[in-house]
Amino acid sequence: MKRIYYYYAAVTGFFGLFILLMAWNTVLAPSTRFPVALVLLVAVTPLLLPMQGLLHGKLKSCTWMSYVSLLYFTHGVAEAYANPAERYYALAEIALSLLLCFGAGLYVYKADKH
């Protein structure tokens, strides 16, 4: 496959994960124990740190984005196991974080080969 397809997969995973986290924590199942703003700050900020570099296709940022996506994978697995009411959101988080992880990782891998 061409390298650009991996980049598109990573960007799709990024925006899908971002939209899912925003919707999950505000509209679909907002927290009753913590303020929504605090939950969004904790949930979305790690995803936004390497965003600019990812959108510009910088290899270092794509590598970091791949690492950061594993935090969301871990969160999704824990939520899918512990919270049956929100299992489908957690499964979507798992799928999107894996798409982001493998897309960004393979984009960097293919760049290293050329």
VOBA-1610 file (N, C-alpha, C; in pm, whole numbers, padded with zeros to 5 digits, always signed):
BEGIN
Met+00083-00119+00000Met+00000+00000+00000Met+00087+00124+00000Lys+00030+00230-00053Lys+00102+00356-00054Lys+00102+00419+00084Arg+00204+00494+00110Arg+00223+00556+00240Arg+00111+00654+00276Ile+00056+00722+00176Ile-00047+00822+00203Ile-00174+00759+00260Tyr-00200+00633+00225Tyr-00320+00566+00278Tyr-00308+00543+00428Tyr-00189+00517+00476Tyr-00168+00502+00620Tyr-00189+00636+00691Tyr-00147+00742+00625Tyr-00169+00876+00682Tyr-00318+00906+00690Tyr-00392+00874+00585Tyr-00537+00894+00586Tyr-00604+00811+00696Ala-00556+00689+00715Ala-00610+00605+00823Ala-00584+00669+00959Ala-00464+00722+00978Ala-00429+00786+01105Ala-00515+00909+01130Val-00533+00991+01029Val-00613+01113+01044Val-00760+01077+01068Thr-00809+00975+00999Thr-00946+00929+01021Thr-00963+00878+01164Gly-00868+00800+01212Gly-00873+00752+01349Gly-00865+00866+01450Phe-00784+00966+01420Phe-00771+01081+01510Phe-00902+01157+01521Phe-00958+01197+01407Phe-01082+01275+01412Phe-01199+01193+01463Gly-01203+01065+01430Gly-01308+00980+01483Gly-01299+00968+01634Leu-01178+00950+01685Leu-01158+00941+01829Leu-01190+01073+01898Phe-01150+01182+01838Phe-01180+01314+01895Phe-01331+01338+01903Ile-01401+01310+01794Ile-01547+01330+01792Ile-01615+01237+01889Leu-01570+01112+01895Leu-01629+01016+01989Leu-01611+01062+02133Leu-01491+01106+02169Leu-01466+01150+02306Leu-01549+01274+02341Met-01560+01365+02248Met-01640+01486+02274Met-01787+01449+02291Ala-01840+01366+02204Ala-01981+01329+02211Ala-02010+01241+02332Trp-01922+01147+02359Trp-01942+01054+02470Trp-01949+01128+02603Asn-01859+01224+02621Asn-01850+01294+02750Asn-01943+01414+02763Thr-02011+01453+02657Thr-02101+01567+02667Thr-02246+01529+02639Val-02272+01454+02535Val-02409+01427+02491Val-02454+01285+02524Leu-02372+01187+02492Leu-02415+01047+02501Leu-02424+00996+02644Ala-02319+01019+02722Ala-02318+00971+02861Ala-02230+01062+02947Pro-02277+01183+02977Pro-02195+01274+03059Pro-02179+01222+03201Ser-02069+01258+03261Ser-02039+01216+03397Ser-02133+01284+03496Thr-02174+01208+03596Thr-02259+01265+03701Thr-02177+01300+03826Arg-02053+01250+03831Arg-01969+01273+03949Arg-01870+01388+03932Phe-01832+01417+03808Phe-01731+01521+03782Phe-01788+01623+03684Pro-01737+01746+03688Pro-01781+01846+03589Pro-01741+01803+03448Val-01827+01830+03354Val-01802+01789+03215Val-01674+01853+03162Ala-01649+01979+03197Ala-01528+02047+03150Ala-01402+01977+03198Leu-01401+01932+03322Leu-01286+01861+03376Leu-01266+01727+03305Val-01373+01657+03281Val-01364+01528+03211Val-01311+01549+03070Leu-01360+01651+03002Leu-01310+01679+02867Leu-01163+01719+02869Leu-01124+01797+02966Leu-00985+01839+02977Leu-00892+01718+02993Val-00930+01627+03079Val-00848+01508+03103Val-00854+01412+02985Ala-00970+01399+02923Ala-00988+01299+02818Ala-00931+01343+02683Val-00940+01469+02651Val-00907+01513+02516Val-00768+01576+02504Thr-00716+01633+02611Thr-00587+01703+02604Thr-00472+01616+02553Pro-00453+01492+02599Pro-00342+01413+02544Pro-00352+01392+02393Leu-00473+01386+02343Leu-00492+01367+02199Leu-00455+01493+02121Leu-00469+01609+02183Leu-00443+01734+02114Leu-00296+01775+02112Leu-00214+01718+02200Leu-00074+01761+02209Leu+00003+01741+02078Pro+00002+01623+02015Pro+00075+01607+01889Pro-00012+01631+01764Met-00126+01696+01780Met-00220+01712+01669Met-00163+01792+01553Gln-00102+01904+01580Gln-00052+01990+01472Gln+00051+01917+01386Gly+00142+01847+01451Gly+00241+01772+01376Gly+00180+01657+01296Leu+00079+01592+01353Leu+00010+01485+01279Leu-00055+01541+01154Leu-00124+01652+01167Leu-00193+01710+01052Leu-00097+01759+00945His+00027+01788+00984His+00129+01828+00886His+00213+01710+00839Gly+00187+01592+00892Gly+00257+01471+00849Gly+00398+01459+00901Lys+00429+01524+01012Lys+00564+01515+01069Lys+00582+01381+01137Leu+00693+01317+01110Leu+00715+01180+01155Leu+00723+01169+01307Lys+00789+01263+01371Lys+00802+01258+01516Lys+00665+01270+01585Ser+00582+01360+01536Ser+00448+01375+01593Ser+00362+01253+01566Cys+00377+01194+01449Cys+00301+01072+01418Cys+00344+00958+01510Thr+00471+00951+01541Thr+00518+00849+01634Thr+00457+00871+01772Trp+00459+00995+01819Trp+00400+01024+01950Trp+00250+01001+01951Met+00184+01033+01841Met+00040+01009+01834Met+00009+00860+01842Ser+00095+00780+01785Ser+00077+00635+01794Ser+00089+00589+01939Tyr+00184+00645+02012Tyr+00198+00611+02154Tyr+00079+00658+02236Val+00034+00780+02210Val-00078+00837+02285Val-00206+00758+02260Ser-00223+00708+02140Ser-00345+00633+02109Ser-00356+00506+02193Leu-00245+00455+02240Leu-00250+00335+02324Leu-00313+00364+02461Leu-00305+00487+02507Leu-00377+00524+02631Leu-00528+00511+02611Tyr-00574+00553+02494Tyr-00716+00544+02465Tyr-00759+00399+02442Phe-00670+00319+02386Phe-00699+00177+02373Phe-00718+00113+02511Thr-00627+00145+02603Thr-00636+00092+02739Thr-00764+00138+02808His-00797+00265+02793His-00920+00316+02852His-01042+00246+02793Gly-01042+00225+02663Gly-01155+00158+02599Gly-01172+00015+02647Val-01062-00057+02663Val-01070-00194+02713Val-01124-00197+02855Ala-01077-00106+02939Ala-01124-00102+03077Ala-01272-00066+03084Glu-01316+00030+03004Glu-01457+00070+03003Glu-01546-00041+02947Ala-01500-00109+02843Ala-01580-00216+02785Ala-01599-00330+02885Tyr-01500-00354+02966Tyr-01508-00460+03066Tyr-01591-00419+03187Ala-01573-00297+03233Ala-01630-00255+03361Ala-01768-00190+03350Asn-01802-00137+03235Asn-01925-00059+03223Asn-02010-00110+03107Pro-02098-00206+03131Pro-02178-00262+03023Pro-02271-00161+02956Ala-02313-00057+03028Ala-02404+00042+02970Ala-02337+00123+02859Glu-02205+00138+02867Glu-02132+00218+02768Glu-02035+00132+02686Arg-02064+00005+02676Arg-01973-00088+02609Arg-01954-00054+02461Tyr-02061-00013+02393Tyr-02048+00015+02249Tyr-01962+00138+02223Tyr-01971+00236+02309Tyr-01883+00353+02296Tyr-01738+00313+02319Ala-01717+00226+02416Ala-01581+00179+02445Ala-01526+00096+02331Leu-01609+00014+02269Leu-01563-00064+02155Leu-01528+00025+02036Ala-01604+00131+02018Ala-01571+00229+01914Ala-01439+00299+01946Glu-01417+00328+02074Glu-01290+00390+02115Glu-01173+00295+02088Ile-01192+00167+02114Ile-01087+00069+02086Ile-01056+00065+01937Ala-01159+00057+01854Ala-01139+00048+01709Ala-01071+00173+01655Leu-01115+00290+01698Leu-01056+00414+01647Leu-00914+00435+01697Ser-00888+00396+01821Ser-00750+00411+01872Ser-00656+00315+01800Leu-00702+00196+01767Leu-00617+00104+01691Leu-00595+00153+01547Leu-00699+00212+01487Leu-00683+00270+01354Leu-00579+00382+01358Leu-00586+00465+01460Leu-00489+00573+01474Leu-00348+00519+01500Cys-00338+00421+01588Cys-00207+00365+01622Cys-00140+00301+01502Phe-00212+00213+01434Phe-00152+00143+01321Phe-00133+00235+01201Gly-00226+00326+01179Gly-00211+00420+01069Gly-00088+00508+01087Ala-00073+00566+01204Ala+00042+00653+01231Ala+00172+00573+01233Gly+00168+00455+01294Gly+00289+00372+01300Gly+00336+00326+01164Leu+00244+00281+01081Leu+00281+00235+00947Leu+00320+00351+00856Tyr+00263+00468+00879Tyr+00304+00588+00804Tyr+00450+00619+00833Val+00489+00612+00957Val+00630+00637+00995Val+00719+00525+00942Tyr+00672+00401+00952Tyr+00751+00287+00905Tyr+00777+00297+00756Lys+00675+00330+00679Lys+00691+00343+00535Lys+00783+00459+00498Ala+00780+00566+00577Ala+00868+00681+00548Ala+01014+00643+00572Asp+01035+00555+00670Asp+01169+00511+00702Asp+01226+00420+00592Lys+01139+00353+00520Lys+01183+00261+00415Lys+01220+00330+00286His+01176+00456+00268His+01204+00527+00142His+01315+00624+00157
//
